[in-house]
């Protein structure tokens, strides 16, 4: 792993947004602790506060820390040690956070992976991270059965969605799932979470080395600079720094408040802002394992969160929801949108919905990316300009550059957004070349993250996001990389060439659409369904093309490259074959 020394003493950077902070805010100190220590500090201050809420069940900090400590004993007993990478494929359930912090306590690294990953993606992440341990839903055994015994996996722990439910709900769930999925066989390397945890409670107490801010904590995933999935290594300091910055900006957020965790735990935004930061501040995180956009207002009524952060499509769903009569949202303090542009008409629509339901909150925007642990800028309270994604969090720095020359551009001029922060990734795991492309030392002596995003900054330090340099699709807030989908589809024996573009979708914003040229001897009518099945097996659900179109050839530009703009405008069906 290549790691930059990004915190050497440099000359002062131009930072017009600093006028919105006081001197103490800007002098952000990062204590030499781990994220486990940070949550434990909340336990020591607020032992009876609710830490985690899950489908009506509430877990206070005292119980939460006890479960983490027990799991840490259990992980140590089965052989997990400092520096080991453990892959977690779970949705937003208590076991995912218990595992994360327990692993962090013993110095292991949690590889947070999409629970809906396809078979080949799961195999790929286990191999690329050299994981020896896997924590996965019991319903997904069929996704690993074909390869799990061929890899050097020492233990697989199967978690049930019912494990954290009360007795009645757990019983109902088990009855509903009888014979609905293939159960894992009895093998020494396989065990259930309940068996693991019961053994953990009886395990001997462990003495662990104290791990500090520079210890790797988590691996999250991104397309990097070229669209190929990358393993982003994030250390403790990034989470600790981000929590402090968000505490400064969200000044009305107090211990005992709550955040609605709709965004998933494998997403930097969800894991950091909606789960760790609340736990670091003595608040609670409301875990939502599956989200029903049509019942967003009902979810609000049941959970009453203090703040909610999500992508524009989620807030579109909220503004259109009408299940609850006389819905009172007066408990809401912050409503923040990120992940994509928030259109002005949607901003106005959401604000009207909030006002009509007794909330004084107004929707604002934030900007970030996984390589900087998700949240880089944020608009909040009175520090806001309509259309902007806010100002940098205290301690963060942004400048707009000409990508070709790296020259800093004047205020108001659109260029590439680059970021300097104490929350920058350590690097891409075992990929020095891509790390060097993303993290670059400029003439000012600082290391800057090149985001591949376009925007401009005004003279007050507000950032305005304008789009993407990279050919990337954002679907329901998820980054979808066409080059990755193309690479997978072109491995099918019938496919000669594939090009993927993003097309508009009324709810998801954009969805991928694939244009395919077949090899000689194959015909569209017969092979199309086979390619769709192939995609379902080899791509995550949100990456599967919404439509596959068979072409004799793809349009080209004058330079001989595929003309993606023409493909985006192409609404015709399959070519006819003789």
JOMOCOR-V580861 format. One line per field, one symbol per residue. burial: # if it has 24 or more other ideal C-beta (glycine too) atoms within 12 Angstrom, else .. Layout:
BEGIN
burial=???
END
This chain:
BEGIN
burial=#.##.#......#.#.##.##...##.#.#..###########..#..#######.#####..###############.###.##########################################################.##...#..#.#############..................#.....####..##..#.......#..#.#############.#########################.#.#.#################################.#.#..##.##..#################.#.....#.#.############...##..##.##..#.#.####################..###.###############.#....##....################.#..##.####.#...#############..######.#.#####################.#.##########....###########.....#..##..#..##.###############..##......#.#..#..#........
END
